[in-house]
């Protein structure tokens, strides 16, 4: 078994391959924003962990066949992006950016089977 180590991820994501994948996915959206590099890392890591928690709370058998389950996860991620990142942290994400983040996260969840039991 091959283990990949990434020196460029925050310590809270070390050993968490799924978290690291989400971190890399969302971090690129913050690079054009008015944040310090250290803030990019923190916000990206916090976001990855929050989304992993959303995924963990919604895992089920045949998740991808259940439109209601998919919509719940999409709404939960949307609420997180809007309330936490845009609202509390003041990160200027457009609706299109949030939609793209959600779509990318759902694709990653599907390819890594993060929502299936």
Number of C-alpha atoms within 10 A of each C-alpha: 3 4 7 8 11 12 8 10 17 16 10 13 18 14 13 12 14 16 23 22 16 22 25 16 16 23 18 13 16 19 13 9 12 11 13 11 10 10 12 21 20 17 19 25 24 17 22 24 20 15 22 19 11 18 21 14 11 18 16 15 10 11 18 14 9 11 9 11 17 16 11 13 20 19 13 17 23 17 13 17 23 20 13 14 16 16 12 10 12 11 17 14 16 11 12 9 12 18 16 14 20 21 13 15 22 19 12 16 18 14 10 12 13 18 24 16 11
